[in-house]
Amino acid sequence: MLMAMNDCQQLINAATADRQLAYQCPGCSQPVRLKRGSVVVPHFAHVHVTDCHIFSEGETAEHLCGKQLLATWFAASGYKVRLEAELADLHQRPDVLVQRATAPPLALEFQCAPLSVDRLAARTHGYWRHGYQVLWLLGRPYQRQLHLNSKALKFLQYQQQWGPYLLFLHVTTANVQLLHHILTLDAEPLSYQSYWLNTKQQSVTNLRRFTATIDTLPLTTNHLQRYYQYLMLARLRHQHVFEQLQAYCYHRGGTIAQLPSWTIPTIPQLPILAVPYLVWHGHVFGALRQRTGDLTSGQLRALIWHQLRPLLARRVCLHARGQLLQQQITVIMTMLVDQRVIIKQGSVWQINAQQLKWRDR
């Protein structure tokens, strides 16, 4: 921990604490010892083994340095800063709590250790329920090549000017790395753009005002061919998700290879599914084949949502999750219109049976 209580019940930073004075843990009130030297990051540690549930003795040097770096950066940028502030109504202590003018307080969480999705959800949603904003920054254990199964993706956040994004804090260089507009296209690597900022040279305002110029990457001409090869290889390797989709198709009279071409994803999308987008499109195809008669817009959206809901990954840091999901439903509805799978007839949608046939073998 970076902060401890003195005998006057004042919070003292380890970087400026007096070695001759006694200090207590703000969480459990047990005695703590100041540790400060030429190598070790200044911090406090419990004198005796304790069952303190607020502060862990397993904090790494990276985590301790990162918290101090963030506090210094935000303070230099004009924010009111509190290290390891106690939020009694939440029973939580964010690494750093900052606030500027009348804006809602912002909890900064620098995550270096493993964290379960359930615990991540509880902490994040706890902040939201009590009127706090929260920003997750990730440390070195999460700074590896980003792919669809990366542990970092559970921290995926969203805002309008950055799209889906992740923030990394590189303590040794004092750099913040923003990966923004993170998108997925089946059979292709995750796409994203990167923005670097040095906390010693640029203020928090520089990061807040950054608006990305989106570089739209052209779809490679051999994407569809590669995708069909991907499907065949996945089936040969008995990947569970494709075995399930193959069974879904088989019970409806076809195979994965016979799905119509419009079900093949060709536009990068938000990485919010636990499965390839083909699975969702295939399920929409199957659901539409079973429908008879026309659909209202509400019925159509409900049908698409019913296929989407069980396929979602747990992206618990997406504050605008409901809005984003509605946008995804609108995207697939637009695709169905463009491919003439559905045709507007007055106030209802007519299903085009010609576009709901299995492809020839």
VMD Tcl script that draws the C-alpha trace (Angstrom):
set ca {
  {0.00 0.00 0.00}
  {1.15 3.55 -0.72}
  {-0.87 5.28 2.00}
  {-1.12 4.66 5.75}
  {-2.66 6.40 8.77}
  {-0.54 8.19 11.35}
  {-1.51 8.60 15.00}
  {-3.51 11.72 14.08}
  {-5.62 9.67 11.67}
  {-4.09 11.44 8.68}
  {-3.27 9.61 5.48}
  {0.47 9.73 4.74}
  {2.17 8.82 1.48}
  {5.01 6.32 1.84}
  {7.21 8.53 -0.35}
  {7.18 11.30 2.29}
  {6.54 9.33 5.50}
  {8.79 9.78 8.56}
  {10.54 6.54 9.52}
  {10.42 7.46 13.20}
  {6.62 7.55 13.39}
  {4.09 4.73 13.76}
  {1.52 3.98 11.08}
  {-1.58 1.83 10.75}
  {-3.29 0.18 7.80}
  {-6.29 2.25 6.64}
  {-8.15 -0.97 5.94}
  {-7.73 -3.04 9.11}
  {-6.05 -0.54 11.51}
  {-3.21 -2.97 12.23}
  {0.40 -1.70 12.47}
  {2.30 -1.31 9.20}
  {5.99 -0.81 8.51}
  {7.45 1.75 6.10}
  {9.61 0.19 3.40}
  {11.68 2.68 1.47}
  {15.12 2.28 -0.03}
  {17.21 2.91 -3.11}
  {15.68 -0.02 -5.02}
  {12.31 -0.83 -3.48}
  {9.26 1.30 -4.30}
  {8.27 3.25 -1.14}
  {5.31 1.48 0.44}
  {3.82 0.22 3.68}
  {3.45 -3.43 4.66}
  {1.74 -5.08 7.62}
  {4.06 -5.75 10.55}
  {2.32 -9.04 11.34}
  {0.47 -11.54 9.20}
  {-3.10 -10.32 8.92}
  {-6.34 -11.25 7.23}
  {-6.77 -7.71 5.90}
  {-9.16 -7.94 2.93}
  {-8.47 -4.42 1.67}
  {-4.73 -4.38 1.03}
  {-2.77 -7.32 -0.30}
  {0.86 -7.96 0.58}
  {1.32 -9.36 -2.94}
  {1.50 -5.98 -4.68}
  {4.25 -5.95 -7.29}
  {6.73 -3.14 -7.79}
  {5.01 -2.47 -11.12}
  {1.65 -1.99 -9.43}
  {3.03 0.28 -6.73}
  {4.96 2.38 -9.28}
  {1.97 2.52 -11.60}
  {-0.36 3.88 -8.93}
  {2.12 6.59 -7.99}
  {2.73 7.44 -11.65}
  {-1.01 7.84 -12.31}
  {-1.47 9.97 -9.21}
  {1.39 12.26 -10.21}
  {0.19 12.52 -13.82}
  {-3.39 13.43 -12.94}
  {-2.31 15.86 -10.21}
  {0.01 17.64 -12.67}
  {-2.95 17.82 -15.09}
  {-5.08 19.76 -12.63}
  {-7.08 16.97 -10.99}
  {-7.79 16.52 -7.32}
  {-6.13 13.19 -6.52}
  {-6.57 10.67 -3.72}
  {-4.44 7.54 -3.53}
  {-6.16 4.35 -2.29}
  {-9.20 6.37 -1.21}
  {-11.76 4.58 0.93}
  {-15.23 4.50 -0.62}
  {-17.23 3.25 2.33}
  {-20.51 2.95 0.44}
  {-18.87 0.61 -2.08}
  {-16.51 -1.23 0.31}
  {-13.83 -0.58 -2.32}
  {-10.57 1.33 -2.57}
  {-9.65 2.34 -6.11}
  {-5.93 2.55 -6.82}
  {-6.36 6.26 -7.53}
  {-9.48 8.43 -7.29}
  {-9.43 11.67 -9.29}
  {-11.88 14.48 -9.93}
  {-11.85 17.71 -11.86}
  {-14.28 20.60 -11.34}
  {-17.87 19.33 -11.21}
  {-17.29 16.17 -13.25}
  {-18.16 12.83 -11.60}
  {-15.25 11.27 -9.70}
  {-13.16 8.86 -11.75}
  {-11.70 5.65 -10.29}
  {-8.42 4.61 -11.89}
  {-7.71 0.89 -11.60}
  {-4.25 -0.31 -12.65}
  {-4.59 -4.07 -13.07}
  {-1.47 -6.22 -13.04}
  {-2.71 -9.36 -11.30}
  {-5.20 -11.96 -12.57}
  {-8.83 -10.96 -12.04}
  {-11.90 -13.08 -12.65}
  {-14.72 -11.77 -14.83}
  {-17.12 -12.02 -11.88}
  {-14.85 -9.90 -9.68}
  {-14.24 -7.45 -12.51}
  {-18.00 -7.09 -13.02}
  {-18.66 -6.57 -9.31}
  {-16.04 -3.83 -9.01}
  {-16.96 -2.06 -12.24}
  {-20.72 -2.14 -11.74}
  {-20.26 -1.09 -8.10}
  {-18.62 2.12 -9.28}
  {-21.34 2.78 -11.85}
  {-24.19 2.20 -9.38}
  {-22.74 4.79 -7.00}
  {-22.13 7.47 -9.61}
  {-18.41 6.92 -10.22}
  {-16.75 6.59 -13.57}
  {-14.05 3.95 -13.84}
  {-11.05 3.58 -16.13}
  {-9.12 0.32 -16.30}
  {-5.44 0.42 -17.26}
  {-3.57 -2.82 -17.79}
  {-0.06 -3.75 -16.73}
  {2.66 -5.95 -18.16}
  {0.95 -9.38 -17.69}
  {-1.77 -8.22 -20.11}
  {0.55 -6.54 -22.60}
  {0.87 -9.42 -25.01}
  {-0.25 -9.96 -28.57}
  {-3.94 -9.16 -28.72}
  {-6.24 -11.83 -30.09}
  {-9.87 -12.83 -29.64}
  {-9.12 -15.04 -26.62}
  {-6.77 -12.59 -24.90}
  {-7.39 -12.13 -21.18}
  {-7.12 -8.39 -21.81}
  {-10.37 -8.36 -23.81}
  {-12.53 -8.79 -20.71}
  {-11.44 -5.21 -19.86}
  {-12.74 -3.89 -23.20}
  {-14.17 -0.38 -22.76}
  {-15.99 1.91 -25.17}
  {-16.41 5.56 -25.92}
  {-17.60 7.31 -29.03}
  {-14.34 8.82 -30.29}
  {-12.25 5.69 -29.59}
  {-14.74 2.91 -30.29}
  {-13.92 -0.32 -28.41}
  {-10.59 0.29 -26.68}
  {-8.03 -0.92 -24.15}
  {-5.55 1.17 -22.16}
  {-2.11 -0.08 -21.15}
  {0.29 1.60 -18.73}
  {3.99 0.96 -19.35}
  {5.56 1.86 -16.02}
  {9.22 1.66 -17.02}
  {8.77 4.23 -19.81}
  {5.88 6.20 -18.22}
  {3.89 5.67 -21.43}
  {0.17 5.12 -21.87}
  {-0.81 3.05 -24.89}
  {-4.34 3.31 -26.25}
  {-5.53 0.53 -28.53}
  {-8.67 1.94 -30.14}
  {-11.29 0.77 -32.64}
  {-10.59 -2.86 -31.80}
  {-12.60 -4.92 -34.30}
  {-12.92 -8.53 -35.37}
  {-13.55 -10.17 -38.72}
  {-13.91 -13.94 -38.76}
  {-10.79 -15.75 -40.05}
  {-8.70 -12.58 -39.74}
  {-6.55 -11.26 -36.84}
  {-8.07 -8.60 -34.62}
  {-7.64 -5.14 -36.11}
  {-6.94 -2.03 -34.06}
  {-5.03 1.23 -34.08}
  {-2.53 2.43 -31.50}
  {-1.88 5.82 -29.89}
  {1.04 6.43 -27.54}
  {1.34 9.18 -24.95}
  {4.17 9.94 -22.52}
  {2.85 10.98 -19.11}
  {5.96 13.08 -18.39}
  {5.55 15.16 -21.54}
  {1.79 15.24 -22.19}
  {-1.14 15.91 -19.90}
  {-4.28 13.89 -19.30}
  {-6.07 16.47 -21.47}
  {-4.04 15.29 -24.47}
  {-5.44 11.82 -24.00}
  {-9.01 12.98 -23.36}
  {-9.01 15.15 -26.49}
  {-7.52 12.51 -28.76}
  {-9.93 11.72 -31.58}
  {-8.93 8.94 -33.89}
  {-8.79 9.22 -37.64}
  {-10.10 5.82 -38.59}
  {-8.05 3.99 -41.19}
  {-10.46 1.66 -42.93}
  {-8.50 -1.33 -44.08}
  {-9.65 -2.72 -47.44}
  {-10.98 -6.26 -47.39}
  {-8.51 -8.61 -49.01}
  {-9.75 -10.17 -52.25}
  {-9.07 -13.68 -51.03}
  {-10.94 -13.24 -47.73}
  {-13.88 -15.45 -48.74}
  {-11.59 -18.16 -50.10}
  {-9.52 -18.07 -46.92}
  {-12.69 -18.13 -44.84}
  {-13.97 -21.31 -46.50}
  {-10.56 -22.90 -45.96}
  {-10.77 -21.80 -42.34}
  {-14.15 -23.47 -41.99}
  {-12.88 -26.72 -43.46}
  {-9.78 -26.74 -41.25}
  {-11.85 -25.93 -38.18}
  {-14.14 -28.85 -38.94}
  {-11.21 -31.18 -39.54}
  {-9.70 -30.14 -36.21}
  {-13.04 -30.73 -34.48}
  {-13.28 -27.29 -32.97}
  {-16.25 -27.37 -30.64}
  {-17.91 -24.19 -31.88}
  {-17.98 -25.48 -35.47}
  {-19.14 -28.92 -34.43}
  {-22.09 -27.21 -32.76}
  {-22.81 -25.10 -35.84}
  {-22.49 -28.15 -38.08}
  {-25.02 -29.99 -35.90}
  {-27.32 -26.93 -36.01}
  {-27.16 -26.93 -39.82}
  {-27.54 -30.71 -40.11}
  {-30.77 -30.71 -38.11}
  {-32.13 -28.13 -40.56}
  {-31.23 -30.04 -43.68}
  {-27.82 -28.63 -44.63}
  {-24.16 -28.20 -43.69}
  {-21.85 -25.30 -42.84}
  {-20.54 -25.37 -46.41}
  {-24.09 -24.92 -47.70}
  {-24.84 -21.75 -45.74}
  {-25.65 -18.93 -48.18}
  {-22.80 -16.54 -48.93}
  {-24.52 -13.63 -47.14}
  {-23.91 -15.37 -43.80}
  {-20.12 -15.06 -44.29}
  {-18.94 -11.98 -42.32}
  {-17.25 -9.42 -44.57}
  {-17.32 -6.32 -42.34}
  {-15.22 -5.93 -39.15}
  {-17.42 -5.90 -36.06}
  {-17.18 -5.35 -32.31}
  {-15.42 -8.24 -30.51}
  {-18.38 -8.95 -28.25}
  {-19.24 -12.53 -29.23}
  {-17.86 -15.67 -27.63}
  {-18.04 -17.36 -31.05}
  {-17.33 -16.33 -34.67}
  {-19.91 -14.02 -36.21}
  {-20.76 -16.79 -38.71}
  {-22.46 -18.66 -35.85}
  {-24.78 -15.73 -35.16}
  {-25.50 -15.20 -38.86}
  {-26.12 -18.93 -39.28}
  {-28.59 -18.93 -36.41}
  {-30.41 -15.93 -37.89}
  {-30.58 -17.81 -41.20}
  {-32.10 -20.83 -39.44}
  {-34.59 -18.75 -37.47}
  {-35.79 -16.89 -40.57}
  {-36.28 -20.18 -42.43}
  {-38.70 -21.28 -39.72}
  {-40.80 -18.12 -39.88}
  {-43.96 -17.81 -41.92}
  {-45.66 -14.56 -42.81}
  {-44.43 -11.01 -42.48}
  {-42.57 -9.49 -39.54}
  {-42.89 -6.11 -37.90}
  {-39.66 -4.26 -37.15}
  {-40.07 -5.13 -33.48}
  {-40.57 -8.82 -34.23}
  {-37.56 -8.85 -36.53}
  {-35.30 -7.22 -33.93}
  {-36.59 -9.63 -31.28}
  {-35.82 -12.61 -33.54}
  {-32.26 -11.39 -34.15}
  {-31.72 -10.60 -30.46}
  {-32.94 -14.06 -29.46}
  {-30.17 -15.59 -31.62}
  {-27.54 -13.12 -30.37}
  {-28.06 -13.25 -26.60}
  {-26.68 -16.77 -25.88}
  {-23.59 -16.11 -28.02}
  {-22.34 -12.99 -26.23}
  {-18.99 -12.89 -24.45}
  {-18.85 -11.24 -21.03}
  {-17.57 -7.75 -21.74}
  {-18.46 -6.30 -18.34}
  {-16.68 -2.93 -18.73}
  {-18.85 -1.75 -21.63}
  {-20.93 0.97 -20.00}
  {-23.02 1.45 -23.17}
  {-23.46 -2.28 -23.74}
  {-27.19 -2.16 -24.46}
  {-26.75 0.61 -27.01}
  {-23.89 -1.24 -28.70}
  {-25.96 -4.42 -28.96}
  {-28.81 -2.51 -30.57}
  {-26.31 -1.08 -33.05}
  {-25.15 -4.61 -33.92}
  {-28.75 -5.67 -34.51}
  {-29.20 -2.67 -36.81}
  {-26.03 -3.67 -38.70}
  {-27.28 -7.17 -39.40}
  {-30.72 -5.84 -40.36}
  {-29.04 -3.54 -42.89}
  {-27.09 -6.50 -44.25}
  {-30.30 -8.54 -44.59}
  {-31.86 -5.68 -46.53}
  {-28.83 -5.24 -48.80}
  {-28.81 -8.97 -49.54}
  {-32.59 -8.94 -50.14}
  {-33.15 -11.53 -47.43}
  {-35.90 -9.25 -46.12}
  {-37.90 -6.76 -48.17}
  {-39.89 -3.84 -46.77}
  {-43.55 -3.96 -47.68}
  {-45.30 -0.98 -46.16}
  {-44.92 -1.20 -42.40}
  {-43.75 -4.85 -42.31}
  {-40.86 -6.97 -43.50}
  {-41.41 -9.73 -46.00}
  {-39.06 -12.71 -45.86}
  {-37.51 -13.60 -49.23}
  {-37.49 -17.39 -49.35}
  {-35.12 -17.38 -52.35}
  {-32.32 -16.07 -50.12}
  {-33.00 -18.66 -47.42}
  {-32.08 -21.73 -49.44}
  {-29.13 -23.97 -48.76}
  {-26.42 -23.64 -51.34}
  {-25.92 -26.53 -53.75}
  {-23.41 -29.09 -52.56}
}
mol new
graphics top color blue
foreach p $ca { graphics top sphere $p radius 0.5 }
foreach p [lrange $ca 0 end-1] q [lrange $ca 1 end] { graphics top cylinder $p $q radius 0.2 }
display resetview
